């Protein structure tokens, strides 16, 4: 009954406009009106009016050469403003800059949005030749070492709601054999407390990932470094792991989590 009551106050035009915007995914970067209309459940005339309105307001942009539509700058601005408003991004930016300086590796912060990893902050290492991800970039959560760590707070029930089918979407490097294989990997990552991915999502690129916890001790985000090597050299592995661990612990404390690990910085201060 409560849902029925709330539905009475929905604005149909706004609902249709949001449906159209959501139809633009990674696989639909630009679409003709006919392609767009096939993806949404509304009359053709209504869809046309909505498209015209969104284009007028700057949420859609028309490519006059191909007569296709893509997301406009207004949508991108909303996305960046949302990312900038996240506490973890604001608190974590100086920490990942320190992590970059200490590790000499590009550093990132990411969160989970349903089945996507979303990068919310990044800093590049000097002279890095790696093709960097941008703020706002999305990757499949089940195919990345960052994503596996972001899944580690989910219960089995939540996990199966997120992945209702035994077969996982997509294919390629880093894709587990099936849902159960992914679940087992996530449980191992959770028990270990971190992930080291070597050529896991991209050949020749390794990563070290640690979770960032909130005050409820749920995984709020992850911090990672990207190492331009198929395998992290044994001489550097432990040092780099500890650097990422300490950065994650520091951001977690900023978010109110009770983290027991002493950072290298704090231990040096105690000794000094």
C-alpha positions, 0 to 999 in steps of 0.5 A: 500500500505504501508503494502504491501511495508513493507511485501516485506522486511520480512525474511521468515525464521525469520518469521517461527522461530518466529511462532514456538516460539510463538506456545509454550504457557502455555498449550504447555510447551513441544511438539513433532515435530508432535504436533508443526507442527500442530500448525504452518502454514508451510510445514513440511520440512520447520518446521523441518529446523526451529526447527533444527536451533532454537535448534542449537542456544539454543532457543529450547531444546530437551528432549532426553528421551521424544523426545519433544521440549521446550523453551531454555535458550536463550528465557528465557534470552531475556525475563529477559533482557526485564523485567530488561530494563523496567523503572517501574521495575528499579524504582519500585524495591526499593519502593516495598522493602520498601512496604514489610518492612512497610507492612510485606507482599510480594510485587509485580509489574506487567504489562499487556501483552494483556490478561496476567498479567506479574510479573516484580518484587517481594519481599517476606515477611520474613517467608512467607509460600505463594507459590510465583509467579516468575518474568515473571510469567503470569496469566489471566488478567480477573481472577485476582485483578491485572488484573482488575486494569490493564484493567482500562485505556481501552476504551470500544472499546479497551476492546471489541477488547481484549475480542471479545466474550461474554464468557470469556476464562477459568473457576475457582475462580475469573472468572467473569460470562461474558464479561459485568460482567468483564467490570462492575467490572473494571469500579467500580475498576476504580472509587474506584481507587484500588482493594481489592481482598479477596480469589479472585484468590486463596482461603485463599490469599488476595491482595491490588492493586493500579495502577501506572500511566505514564505521560499520566495518563494511567495505566502503571503497578500495585503494590500489596501486598499479605496478607496470609488471607481469609479476611484482618483484619479490624484493618489492612485494612486501614493501608495496603491500605494506604501503597500500595497507597503511594508506587503506588503514589511514582512510578507514580511520578518517571514515570512523572505522576502528582499524588496529594496524599501526602504520609505518609512519605512526610506528616511526613517530612512536619510536622517535 
